[in-house]
C-alpha cells in the first residue's frame, strides 16, 4: 500500500481521501488536509535526492 507523503500513514488507493499527481507520480492521502498541505509545497514532503557526497541534487521539474 502507498504511504501518504505528508503523515506517512498507509493509504488504500481505493478508499483514499484524496489523490494528486506531481511530476508524473500519483500520491494518495488519508485526509483532505494532507492533500492540501502537499499541494502547497510538494517538495517539502518528498525525499531529497543527494549525490555521493550528500549534496542536494536539483530536480528537473
Buried (B, 14 or more C-beta within 10 A) or exposed (E): EBEBBBBEEEBEEEEBBBEBEBEEEEBBBBBEEBBEBBEEEBEEBBEEEEEEEEEEEEEEE
